[in-house]
Each structure stands twice: as C-alpha cells, then as structure tokens.
C-alpha cells in the first residue's frame, strides 16, 4: 500500500514538518533521577525516534513543579539546572529534521504520595484525605511555573511546547466539573474552569512570542465530547497552534463511534474535534499500523497521527514502514502498557534486545 499521505510534508506555524507522524509524549520513568535532569537513557531514546524520521517528536511529560510530578523519576523543567540536558536532547532531535516540542505537565490530584504527601488540586477529593484545594496564590504560583517552564523550553532550543491538559492531570482537573467544584473565578462556569489554562496560554505567548509553537493535549470527554468540542473551539480562539485529542481521564460519557467507523472512540473524538477547527488536529490511540494512519490523513480525518506504543516497541518504526521493512511489533499489553512501569518490562523491547544490542 502506498503511504503518500502519511509521508506528505505540511506546515505547522512557521515550521516545515516532513511527514504526518508524531512521536507523542511517552513517559520513560527511570531514565532520570530524582533531580529530573536528562540522563543518557533519555538522549538515546529520543535520538533513535528522531533518526527514524518522525515529523514531530514530543518529549515526554515534563514536570513544571517538583511537588507535582507523576513519579520521582520524571523529567523536570522547574529549574534552570534542567536547561543543559534538555538542550542536548533538543539538539539531537532537531539535527535529524524533526520538529521538537516539550510537553509541560503537573499531576495535581493524582500526584503520588511518594512524590508529595499532599496532592494539590482545584478541589479537595473527599476520598483522598491528603488532597488540598489550591489557594488562589498557589494557583498563580503554578501558572507562573508553567510559563517559566515554557521559557526554559525555548531557551533549550525547543520549537514549542505542548500543555498536558488530558488524562486527569491538573489542567484537565480544572476544566472538568467532575473534579472542579470551586465557587471562585477558577470554577463553576465553562469560562471560569478554563481560566487556569487561559492564563497559562496567554502568559506563555507573551513571554515566548508568536513564532513559538503552542499546542494542547486535551481530554475529549471533559466530561463529554460535546464539552470537549466546545473546549477545543475556545482554545483555538485564544491562540493555540494545534490540538492533540486524547481522553479525559474519566470513564463517564464515552462517545460511541457510528457503525462502520474503523477506529476507537478516542480517534473518533479527534475526528469530530477537527471538523470544528481551522488549526491542525493530532489524533491518537491504537492506530497501530501505517495503513490505518495513512487512511486517516488521506481521508481528511486528521492532520497528524500520534504513533506511541509501536514506536516504543520499534524505535525505527518510521524508517521501517517507509522502506517497506518488517517492524518489531508492539504486544498491546493489557490492562496497561508495561513500558509505563519501566521500559525493561516491555516484551517487545526484550524481543528486540535478544535480536540485537539496544
């Protein structure tokens, strides 16, 4: 099968993207230490995926606050100490012709106790006694942390950033009325629930300029697809350059794709979001094969496709499909990707290491 659509070039902001394949932010716990500084494992990980040929490489969720990490071994951007390592990583990715983005992240309510004994969030969770509602001063402090994280990303050579507003993390928690029960200007109405994201986006644009790519990974069901579409339209209106559509971290109100739609509800949500926007939309989740990815682009259903697990299983996935070569296939581990715990547990990675040195 020809993959002409998948390997067609396209502009994003002022950047030429050589194909429609995105290596999304896939966390590699254990590649960095408690200091959050880029380690040799991070460098090698991204070097391979960029060398393979992904058009856009999004560096994994990177914490803007030390006490808001998803794990103690998560990359950080809360300090100037992180700039040197991130600069080395970015230099390697860009040297292979990939657009380089850094995903900015704060876990909020789902910050593990091993990271912080207190979980700071929009509204305290009665089922989690250690959770604490953020004061307005604390909200402003985190907004500033996101903005400073973006400035450090720019100083490190990234072409832009992606805000992690999906999967039940802090930005998603503010946007979702299932978690945000505030009665001040950061809760209640749609506009108020999006105020946190709005202030982050405006602050980054002011500090980093119009040439800097600013994207947002959103939860489509926040809490419903209708709300997600409304959110995407709003985010476009305040100056985002692209939307990356994923899930909202909750199992309520899952969209139902129509009969004959060959992808899952998350991809369907991305397609429906794209119908309403002028900016590019990235779709993601269980796309798996090059043929399925190409069909989404060829059919005008998406502007970019995120290929995550297949590129974890085979770091040269892009090069292999472009050359018509065999790939090292993902095992689609259930109920959860084993890589997320540690890359050494990934059976596809073990198979690859048996075949050749990693």
Secondary structure as UniProt FT lines:
FT   TURN            4..7
FT   STRAND          10..12
FT   TURN            13..14
FT   STRAND          15..17
FT   STRAND          21..23
FT   TURN            29..30
FT   TURN            34..35
FT   HELIX           40..52
FT   STRAND          56..63
FT   HELIX           66..68
FT   TURN            72..73
FT   HELIX           80..82
FT   HELIX           83..95
FT   TURN            96..97
FT   STRAND          99..105
FT   HELIX           108..110
FT   TURN            113..115
FT   STRAND          119..121
FT   TURN            126..127
FT   TURN            129..130
FT   STRAND          131..133
FT   HELIX           136..155
FT   TURN            156..157
FT   STRAND          160..165
FT   TURN            167..168
FT   HELIX           170..175
FT   TURN            177..179
FT   TURN            185..186
FT   HELIX           190..193
FT   HELIX           195..208
FT   TURN            210..211
FT   STRAND          213..219
FT   HELIX           225..237
FT   TURN            238..239
FT   STRAND          242..246
FT   TURN            252..253
FT   TURN            259..260
FT   HELIX           265..274
FT   TURN            275..276
FT   STRAND          280..284
FT   HELIX           290..298
FT   TURN            299..300
FT   STRAND          304..306
FT   HELIX           309..313
FT   TURN            315..316
FT   HELIX           317..322
FT   TURN            323..324
FT   HELIX           338..340
FT   HELIX           343..345
FT   HELIX           347..355
//
